[in-house]
Amino acid sequence: MTRLSTPVGSVRGTALDIDGTPIHRFLGIPYAGPPSGANRFRPPVPVEPWQGVLDCTVPGAAAPQNPESAAPPEAKPRSWDEDGCLNLNIWTPGTDGPARPVMVWIHGGAYLLGANSDAMYDGARLAAAGGVVLVSINYRLGALGFLHLADLLGTGYEDSSNVALLDQLEALRWIRRNIGSFGGDPANVTVFGESAGAAAIGTLLGMPASEGLFRRAIMQSGTAERYRRPEESARISSLFLELCGLDASSAQALPALPVERLLEAQAAVERRVAAESFAVPLPFQPTVGTPSLPEPPLDSIRNGLSRGVDLLVGTNLNEGSFAVEMRPPAANDPDYPDRAAAVLAGAGIPAAAAPGYAEALAQVLNRPPSGKELLESAIADSVYRQPSNRLLALRRLAERNGVAGSTFAYLFTWRSPAMGGRLGACHALDIPFVFRHLDIPEAAFLTRGKAPKPLSDAMSGAWASFARTGNPGAEGLSWAGYGQEGTTMVLDDGPRLEADPRHGIREFFEGVRMLPAS
């Protein structure tokens, strides 16, 4: 089967053999109309049905983006195209038998980079091993996906700062209408993603329009708290206009500017924000107080939105190591404790309380942390782990009231041997384990041929099991729900369950955030 008829048109793909399992691959299928011209900065429009058979044997274009500054020297920049970037890829074991669970991957990249065609996200192995239909989607990035123009351009642009998320919702609507033709069950869709992809999922959980589009969600190193208020987003927009040579009075020219000019301005914004951060620069984020995102996602979740969605949430132990090890030093950099205090301040921890964080970390480590350890841990907790814990706490409260889907948690702790082990269980290290890609060149820098295959088998099996049943328990991996004890699966050589790991740091954050403002 390399040709299929779908409600929107016929497609031609490629047949593969993955360890004896036949997989059918369809690449670059458009799920929405071109987001260019009059559609730039506006919500996506449904794709028009096509005539004939669409060739889906090669990847579609990525969303417009600047080259990745930290990419290896031999890496080629992604091929992007504004007109054709809203596309998705599908890997399916077939259309025979009962409809299969559907897993929809949302890539990361700080909302600035990435594509569904990246080798690390090839879904063939996971689809074959897990017996699932795997879908990976593209969405608009950077200014084209998040620039707040409601006040500048008016009618039609009220949701310009959230169109990347609206792209994802449109992809999910396409999947609901069409995935049955590929052997998938439209009533059993799991969204999963890492970093910005997981943050997008955390935001989707708080968007009313997401109701009914997915049954389960897996958040790898993400948060439901990555957003800005309109006034904050407006400041970024003002800077962006200035860098484009425009101001509020000439903002109407923005939708017609060459996309290359927009990317130049975007790169300048990225540099300015990066210079001001010791953590993870995030110049473009969704905006609350908008039609599609009326309130912060956690508030919506607290009020019952997405209460029936099964949820699997986790982080990697050393989420901040890339930011510590790879950030170029600057002559005016303060010492590590002051950098850590600045990161913690961004998470609402006042400077006077920062020494208490170092004490809590020392108790977890059973020794005083080094300066680098202090900064790395502050980034991991401020940007990733404690926001994840707050989402889990909300789910625990809902579970206590008997109104939530299942909730599971993990902590990934296998340490990369790269850079003499200095990166530890770093950000994005979990991806090749989930997709069963420990041996591909794109994973080699982090895995160095030493990653334990049994852990990859366990994780990919758990992800597929969760997509199928709402429980990640799989062969050889008994996984209890988060519950009142904060039960968490520690993913390492010999995975194990722990009750509320690193609870002293969680208690520190909770205690400081509960203090009245001075």
C-alpha positions in Angstrom: 0.0 0.0 0.0 1.7 3.2 -1.2 -1.4 4.9 -2.5 -4.4 5.9 -0.4 -7.6 7.8 -0.9 -8.5 10.3 1.8 -11.4 12.7 2.2 -9.2 15.5 1.0 -7.6 13.7 -1.9 -5.4 10.8 -2.9 -1.8 10.5 -1.7 1.2 8.3 -2.8 3.8 7.3 -0.3 6.7 4.8 0.2 6.7 1.3 1.6 9.4 0.5 4.2 10.5 -2.6 6.1 11.4 -1.9 9.7 12.8 -4.9 11.4 10.4 -7.1 9.6 7.4 -4.9 10.1 5.9 -3.2 7.0 5.5 0.6 7.4 3.9 3.0 4.9 5.3 6.5 4.9 3.6 9.7 3.6 5.6 12.9 3.8 4.7 16.6 3.4 0.9 16.3 3.3 -0.6 19.8 3.5 -3.1 20.2 6.3 -3.9 23.9 5.8 -3.7 26.5 3.1 -0.6 28.6 2.5 0.0 30.9 5.5 1.4 33.7 3.3 0.2 36.7 1.5 -3.1 37.8 2.9 -2.9 34.9 5.4 0.3 36.0 7.0 -0.1 36.5 10.8 -3.7 35.2 10.5 -5.2 31.9 11.6 -4.7 29.0 9.3 -7.3 28.3 6.6 -8.4 24.7 5.8 -6.6 23.0 3.0 -8.5 22.8 -0.3 -9.1 19.2 -1.6 -6.8 18.3 -4.5 -7.3 16.5 -7.7 -5.2 13.6 -8.9 -2.6 11.8 -6.7 -0.4 13.9 -4.4 3.3 12.8 -4.4 4.1 12.3 -0.7 7.5 10.6 -1.0 9.7 13.5 0.0 9.6 15.8 3.0 7.6 19.0 2.9 9.2 22.4 3.6 10.0 23.6 7.1 8.6 26.8 8.5 10.7 29.9 7.8 13.6 30.1 10.3 17.1 31.3 10.7 20.0 28.8 10.6 20.7 27.1 13.9 23.7 28.8 15.4 24.7 25.8 17.5 24.4 23.3 14.6 27.4 21.0 13.8 29.6 22.5 11.0 28.5 19.8 8.5 24.8 20.3 9.2 22.8 21.8 6.4 20.2 24.5 7.1 16.6 23.3 6.9 14.9 24.0 3.6 11.9 26.3 4.4 9.1 27.8 2.4 6.4 30.1 3.8 3.8 29.0 1.3 4.1 25.2 1.9 5.2 24.9 5.5 1.9 23.7 7.0 2.4 20.1 6.3 2.5 16.8 8.2 4.2 13.3 7.9 2.5 10.0 8.6 3.9 6.5 9.3 1.4 3.7 9.6 1.6 -0.1 9.9 -1.4 -0.3 7.6 -5.2 0.1 7.4 -6.0 -3.5 8.2 -7.7 -4.7 11.5 -8.9 -2.5 14.3 -8.1 1.2 14.1 -4.7 2.0 15.7 -3.8 4.6 18.4 -2.6 7.9 16.8 0.5 9.7 18.2 1.0 13.3 17.0 4.5 14.7 17.5 5.0 18.5 18.0 8.7 19.4 17.6 10.6 21.7 19.8 13.1 24.4 19.1 12.3 27.4 21.4 9.5 28.3 19.0 12.2 29.4 16.6 13.6 26.3 15.0 12.8 22.8 13.9 10.8 20.8 11.4 8.9 17.6 11.2 11.5 16.3 8.7 14.4 16.3 11.2 15.9 12.9 11.3 15.5 12.5 15.1 11.7 12.6 14.6 11.5 9.9 11.9 8.5 7.9 13.2 9.0 4.6 11.4 10.7 2.7 14.2 8.2 3.9 16.9 5.2 3.2 14.6 6.6 -0.3 13.9 7.5 -1.2 17.5 4.4 0.3 19.1 1.8 -0.6 16.5 0.7 3.1 16.3 0.0 5.6 13.5 2.7 8.3 14.0 2.1 11.8 12.7 4.6 14.7 12.9 3.5 18.3 12.1 5.0 21.6 11.2 3.7 24.9 12.5 4.7 28.6 12.1 7.7 29.7 14.1 9.2 32.9 15.5 7.6 36.2 14.6 5.4 34.6 11.9 3.9 32.4 14.6 3.8 34.6 17.7 4.1 38.3 16.8 1.4 40.3 18.7 -0.3 42.6 16.2 -3.8 42.9 17.6 -3.3 46.6 18.6 -1.3 47.5 15.5 -3.3 45.8 12.7 -6.7 45.4 14.2 -9.5 43.2 12.7 -8.3 39.8 11.5 -5.1 39.9 13.6 -6.6 39.5 17.1 -4.9 36.1 17.5 -1.7 36.8 15.5 0.4 36.0 18.7 -1.1 32.5 18.8 -1.3 31.4 15.2 1.4 28.8 15.7 -0.9 27.1 18.2 -3.9 27.6 15.9 -1.8 25.8 13.2 -1.5 22.8 15.6 -5.2 22.8 16.2 -5.9 22.9 12.5 -3.5 19.9 12.1 -5.4 18.0 14.7 -8.7 18.8 13.0 -7.2 17.5 9.7 -6.2 14.3 11.6 -9.6 13.9 13.1 -11.2 14.0 9.6 -8.6 12.0 7.7 -6.5 9.7 9.9 -9.0 6.8 9.5 -7.9 6.4 5.9 -4.4 5.7 7.3 -5.5 3.1 9.8 -5.7 5.4 12.8 -8.4 5.9 15.4 -9.6 9.5 15.4 -11.1 8.9 18.8 -7.7 7.9 20.3 -5.2 10.7 19.6 -2.2 11.4 21.8 -0.2 14.6 21.3 3.4 14.4 22.4 6.3 16.8 22.2 9.5 18.0 23.7 10.7 21.4 24.9 8.7 24.0 22.9 6.6 21.2 21.5 5.7 20.2 25.1 5.1 23.8 26.1 2.7 24.1 23.1 0.8 21.0 24.4 0.7 22.6 27.9 -0.8 25.7 26.3 -3.3 23.6 24.2 -4.6 22.1 27.4 -5.7 25.6 28.4 -7.2 26.6 25.0 -11.0 26.0 24.8 -10.7 25.1 21.1 -8.6 22.1 21.9 -11.5 20.3 23.6 -12.2 16.9 21.9 -9.2 17.0 19.6 -7.0 14.7 21.6 -7.5 12.2 24.3 -4.0 12.0 25.8 -0.9 14.2 26.1 2.8 13.6 26.8 4.9 16.5 27.8 8.6 16.0 27.6 10.5 18.9 29.2 7.6 21.4 28.8 5.4 23.6 30.8 1.9 25.1 30.8 3.3 28.4 31.9 5.2 29.6 28.8 3.2 32.7 27.8 3.2 36.4 27.9 0.7 39.1 28.8 -0.4 41.4 26.0 1.7 44.3 27.3 4.8 42.2 27.3 4.2 40.9 23.8 3.5 44.4 22.6 7.0 45.4 23.7 8.5 42.6 21.6 6.4 43.7 18.7 7.5 47.3 19.1 11.2 46.2 19.0 10.5 44.0 16.0 8.9 46.9 14.1 11.8 49.1 14.9 14.2 46.5 13.5 12.2 46.2 10.4 12.4 50.0 9.9 8.8 50.5 10.8 6.8 52.0 13.7 3.2 52.0 14.8 2.1 54.4 12.1 3.6 52.2 9.3 2.9 48.8 10.8 0.4 48.1 8.0 3.4 47.4 5.7 4.5 44.4 7.8 2.4 41.7 6.2 3.9 42.5 2.8 7.5 42.6 3.8 9.8 39.9 2.3 10.0 37.0 4.7 13.8 37.3 4.6 13.5 40.8 6.0 11.3 39.4 8.8 13.9 36.8 9.6 16.7 39.4 9.8 14.7 41.3 12.4 13.9 38.1 14.2 17.6 37.2 14.5 18.3 40.6 16.0 15.5 40.2 18.6 16.9 36.7 19.4 20.4 38.2 20.0 19.1 40.9 22.3 17.1 38.5 24.4 19.9 36.0 24.5 22.3 38.7 25.8 19.9 39.4 28.7 19.4 35.7 29.8 21.6 33.2 31.6 18.9 30.5 30.9 16.9 29.7 27.8 16.2 32.8 25.5 12.5 32.7 24.5 11.8 35.9 22.5 8.5 34.6 21.0 5.7 33.0 23.1 1.9 32.8 23.1 -0.1 35.6 24.5 -2.9 35.3 27.0 -5.9 37.6 27.1 -6.5 36.9 23.4 -9.5 35.2 21.8 -8.0 31.7 21.6 -6.1 31.9 24.9 -8.4 34.0 27.2 -6.5 33.2 30.4 -3.3 31.5 31.6 -3.4 27.8 30.8 -3.0 26.7 34.4 -6.0 28.8 35.4 -8.1 27.2 32.7 -6.9 23.7 33.8 -7.7 24.6 37.4 -11.2 25.5 36.3 -11.7 22.1 34.6 -10.6 22.5 31.0 -9.1 19.3 29.6 -9.9 17.5 32.8 -10.5 14.2 31.0 -7.2 14.2 29.1 -4.8 11.5 30.3 -1.4 13.1 31.0 2.2 12.0 31.1 4.7 14.7 32.2 8.4 14.6 32.8 11.8 16.4 32.7 15.4 15.5 32.3 17.6 15.8 35.3 20.0 18.3 33.8 17.8 20.5 31.6 20.0 23.5 32.0 23.4 22.0 31.1 23.4 23.2 27.5 22.7 26.8 28.6 25.6 26.6 31.1 28.2 24.7 29.0 27.4 26.2 25.5 26.7 29.9 26.4 29.7 32.0 25.2 31.3 33.8 28.2 31.0 37.5 28.4 33.4 39.9 30.2 30.6 41.3 32.4 29.1 38.0 33.5 28.6 37.9 37.2 29.7 34.9 39.3 27.6 31.7 39.2 25.5 32.4 42.4 24.4 35.7 41.0 23.6 34.2 37.7 21.5 31.5 39.5 19.8 34.2 41.5 18.9 36.1 38.3 17.4 32.9 36.8 15.5 32.2 40.0 14.2 35.8 40.0 12.7 35.2 36.6 10.7 32.3 38.3 9.4 34.6 41.0 12.1 33.8 43.7 13.2 37.0 45.3 17.0 37.6 45.6 16.8 37.4 49.4 15.5 33.8 49.1 18.1 32.6 46.6 20.6 31.3 49.2 17.7 29.0 50.4 17.7 27.4 47.0 21.4 26.6 47.3 20.7 25.0 50.7 17.9 22.9 49.3 20.1 21.7 46.4 22.9 20.9 48.8 20.4 18.7 50.8 19.4 16.8 47.6 23.1 16.3 46.5 24.3 15.6 50.1 27.1 18.2 49.5 27.4 21.8 48.5 26.9 22.3 44.8 29.6 23.8 42.6 28.9 27.1 40.8 28.0 25.4 37.5 25.8 22.9 39.3 24.0 25.7 41.1 23.3 27.6 37.8 22.3 24.5 35.9 19.9 23.3 38.5 18.4 26.8 38.9 17.7 26.8 35.1 16.3 23.2 35.2 14.0 24.0 38.1 12.9 27.5 37.1 12.2 26.8 33.4 11.2 23.2 33.4 10.8 21.1 36.5 8.9 23.2 38.9 6.4 24.4 36.3 5.9 20.7 35.5 5.4 20.0 39.2 2.8 22.8 39.5 0.8 21.2 36.6 1.1 17.8 38.3 -0.1 19.3 41.6 -3.2 20.7 39.8 -3.9 17.3 38.3 -3.5 15.6 41.8 -6.0 18.0 43.2 -8.5 17.3 40.3 -7.8 13.5 40.8 -8.7 13.9 44.5 -12.0 15.4 43.4 -12.5 12.5 41.0 -12.7 14.6 37.8 -9.3 14.0 36.1 -7.9 11.6 33.5 -4.9 9.5 34.5 -1.7 11.3 35.5 1.8 9.9 35.3 5.3 11.5 35.9 8.9 10.6 35.1 12.4 11.9 35.7 15.0 11.0 33.0 18.4 10.6 34.6 20.7 8.7 32.2 23.8 10.8 31.7 25.2 11.5 28.3 29.0 10.7 28.0 29.4 13.8 25.7 31.9 16.5 26.8 33.3 14.3 29.5 29.9 13.8 31.0 29.5 17.5 31.8 26.0 17.6 30.0 24.5 14.9 32.3 20.9 14.0 31.5 20.6 17.0 29.3 17.8 18.7 27.5 16.5 16.6 24.4 18.5 13.5 25.4 15.2 11.6 25.9 14.2 12.1 22.2 16.4 9.3 20.6 15.2 6.9 23.4 11.5 7.5 22.6 12.0 7.3 18.8 14.4 4.4 19.0 17.1 6.3 17.3 20.1 5.7 19.6 22.3 4.8 16.6 21.6 7.5 14.0 24.3 10.2 13.3 22.1 13.0 14.7 22.1 11.3 18.1 25.7 10.3 18.1 27.0 13.5 19.8 24.9 12.8 22.9 24.8 8.9 23.0 28.4 8.1 21.8 27.3 4.5 21.2 26.8 4.0 25.0 23.1 4.5 25.4 21.3 1.5 26.9 19.0 -0.1 24.3 16.8 -1.7 27.0 15.9 1.8 28.3 15.0 3.0 24.8 12.8 -0.2 24.4 11.1 0.5 27.7 10.5 4.2 27.0 9.2 3.8 23.5 7.0 0.9 24.7 5.7 3.0 27.6 4.9 5.9 25.3 3.0 3.6 22.9 1.2 1.9 25.8 0.1 5.2 27.2 -1.2 6.2 23.7 -3.2 2.9 23.5 -4.6 2.7 27.1 -3.8 5.9 29.1 -1.3 3.9 31.2 2.4 3.8 30.3 2.9 0.5 32.0 4.6 -1.8 29.5 6.4 -5.2 29.4 9.0 -5.1 32.2 7.9 -1.6 33.3 5.2 -1.4 36.0 4.3 2.3 36.3 2.0 3.6 39.0 0.1 6.8 38.7 1.4 10.1 40.2 -1.2 10.1 42.9 -1.0 11.8 46.3 2.6 10.5 46.9 4.0 12.1 43.7 5.0 8.7 42.4 7.6 9.2 39.6 9.3 6.8 37.2 13.1 7.4 37.3 14.2 6.5 33.8 17.8 5.2 33.8 19.6 1.9 33.5 17.1 -0.1 35.6 14.1 2.2 35.8 12.5 2.5 39.2 9.6 4.3 40.9 10.3 7.0 43.5 8.0 9.0 45.6 8.4 12.7 44.9 12.1 12.8 43.9 14.0 16.0 44.8 11.1 17.0 47.0 13.2 19.4 49.0 13.6 21.7 46.0 9.9 21.4 45.2 9.1 22.4 48.8 11.4 25.3 48.6 9.7 26.7 45.5 6.3 26.1 47.0 7.2 27.8 50.3 8.7 30.9 48.7 5.9 31.4 46.1 3.3 31.2 48.9 5.0 34.1 50.8 3.1 37.4 50.6 4.7 40.0 48.4 6.9 42.5 50.4 
